[in-house]
Every structure is written in structure tokens, then in C-alpha cells.
Amino acid sequence: MGSRFKKGSQNGALSSYSQNLGSALSLQKARIAEHTARVEAEQANKMKSAFIANMSHELRTPLNAILGFSKILKKAESTDFAPEQIVEFSSYIHEAADHLLDVVNSILNISKIESGTTMLDVQDVSICEILRSAIRFIELKAKDNNITLHEEYESDLAILRGDPVRLKQIYTNLLSNAVKFTPSGGSISICVASFENKKLMVTIGDTGIGMNQAEIEVAISPFGQVDNKLSREQEGTGLGLAIAKGLIEQHGGKLEISSARGKGTVVATILPVEASEQKQKLSEKVAA
């Protein structure tokens, strides 16, 4: 009788201990999850605050230029300006307006990507033609900065299914970043090759300043900007990588970055050759 009572008491104690332990673990997990969510929210708020502060500068700079030079031109009739001065002031206004439009478009693009409302007009495209078009956009700046461009394309590349406008935007962003963060005398390599089964890999490698892993995570986040000397000296929203990553993923592909401080950066995009049924339907919807 006593042994049965003792055994029952032990079972009851073990059961109570298990219940208490389970409750304690559940409570601890809830606390950890709450703390993690709070830290992530605080980090996101800091990044957004920094992003908004940077956008204020990016928006005000061209706006001030437009207002300033337009006021000067407004007084042209009462001021003895030479014709070439008026042309020069007009070109400044045009450059500032172009920059302002780029900033606004970048903000709208990342907003659409985040909300999942970007529409793709999917069609047959040549990745080589897309890249050469993007290269033409940056080659003058690369030449001015004494940066050498190397191109290597595998023969008999398959035709890609994708949105040509968005694909050009992706590679223009990536190439612009490579030029922006590569010092004078450096080089940029653009390579295209078949990858695994029915995929194309495009790699853009530079001999620039590079990033560590923490900086890569910041650079590809929608509101993140790597804080270094070159990034502070350059104009731009810092959204290029985030936009490229979002658009690549909407094409059913992925973007990978390999980088090291002082050793340059390699950005690889992997895209499927054939569009998915979902994207074909999306193309039909856009066309309609």
C-alpha cells in the first residue's frame, strides 16, 4: 500500500514538473519572440529614418537647383546674360530635373516591389542585347573614371523569357553600382553563361571597395545604405540593389552577392530560360 502511494506521488510530481516546465518553456519562447520582434521593429524604424533623411537630401538638392536657376532665368530680360550663359543655366535645370525624376522613380519602384504590384510584360528577349543596352548607359562614366569594361558571352545562349524594360533596369542598376564603387584604374567584368538546366547566369564583378557580410545584408534591404566614404560621396537613393533583387525574384530568379572588403564584389543573377505559367498569364493580363 505504501509503495503504491509512493509511486503515485512520484508520478504526480513528475506530471506536475513536466507541466510547469512546459509552461516555463512556452513563456520563455514567447518572451524571446517578443524581444526579437521588438529588436527587428526598432532596426527597421532606424533604417527607415535614415532612408527618409537621405531622401530629404536627394530631393532637396535638385529642387534647390531647379528653383535657383529658374529664378535666374526669370530675370534674364532685365539682366545682361550672354546666350551661352542662358543655355548653361537651362542645362543645369535639365540635369537636376533628370536626377529628381530618377529619385522619384526609384522610390515608386521599391514601393511597387514591396507591395507586389509590379507588372511584368513577359516576352522573348536576348540577354546579350539587354546587357549591351545597359552597358551603353554606363560606359561613358566608366571611361571618364578610367574603369575598364570586359565582356564575355557564351555562344549559343538560349532566348530568355522576361520583361525587357525591367531586365534592362536590373542590369543598369547593377552596372551603375559597380562603376560607382570602383575607384579609378579598376575594372568591371560582365559574363553570361548557361547554368544548370535551362538557366542563365549573369555575373558582374568589379575591383571596387567591396563589402563584408553585414554590409551586404544592409545593401540589399529596401531601406538600407552601406555607410562608407564612397557611398557618402555619391548621389543616389541606395535602392539599386534592392530593386534589382526584387525584380529578379519576380522573374523567378535569384540574386547572389559575393564580396570582401578591399577585394571587390561579384553580383550573380540566375534566371530561368522559360517563363512560368503564372508569368505568361500575367503578360496576357498586361497586354489586355
C-alpha positions, 0 to 999 in steps of 0.5 A: 500500500505504501509503495503504491502511494509512493509511486503515485506521488512520484508520478504526480510530481513528475506530471506536475514538473513536466507541466510547469516546465512546459509552461516555463518553456512556452513563456520563455519562447514567447518572451524571446519572440517578443524581444526579437520582434521588438529588436527587428521593429526598432532596426527597421524604424532606424533604417527607415529614418535614415532612408527618409533623411537621405531622401530629404537630401536627394530631393532637396538638392535638385529642387534647390537647383531647379528653383535657383536657376529658374529664378535666374532665368526669370530675370534674364530680360532685365539682366545682361546674360550672354546666350551661352550663359542662358543655355548653361543655366537651362542645362543645369535645370535639365540635369537636376530635373533628370536626377529628381525624376530618377529619385522619384522613380526609384522610390515608386519602384521599391514601393511597387516591389514591396507591395507586389504590384509590379507588372511584368510584360513577359516576352522573348528577349536576348540577354546579350542585347539587354546587357549591351543596352545597359552597358551603353548607359554606363560606359561613358562614366566608366571611361571618364573614371578610367574603369575598364569594361570586359565582356564575355558571352557564351555562344549559343545562349538560349532566348530568355523569357522576361520583361525587357524594360525591367531586365534592362533596369536590373542590369543598369542598376547593377552596372551603375553600382559597380562603376560607382564603387570602383575607384579609378584604374579598376575594372568591371567584368560582365559574363553570361553563361548557361547554368544548370538546366535551362538557366542563365547566369549573369555575373558582374564583378568589379575591383571596387571597395567591396563589402563584408557580410553585414554590409551586404545584408544592409545593401540589399534591404529596401531601406538600407545604405552601406555607410562608407566614404564612397557611398557618402560621396555619391548621389543616389537613393541606395535602392539599386540593389534592392530593386534589382533583387526584387525584380529578379525574384519576380522573374523567378530568379535569384540574386547572389552577392559575393564580396570582401572588403578591399577585394571587390564584389561579384553580383550573380543573377540566375534566371530561368530560360522559360517563363512560368505559367503564372508569368505568361498569364500575367503578360496576357493580363498586361497586354489586355 
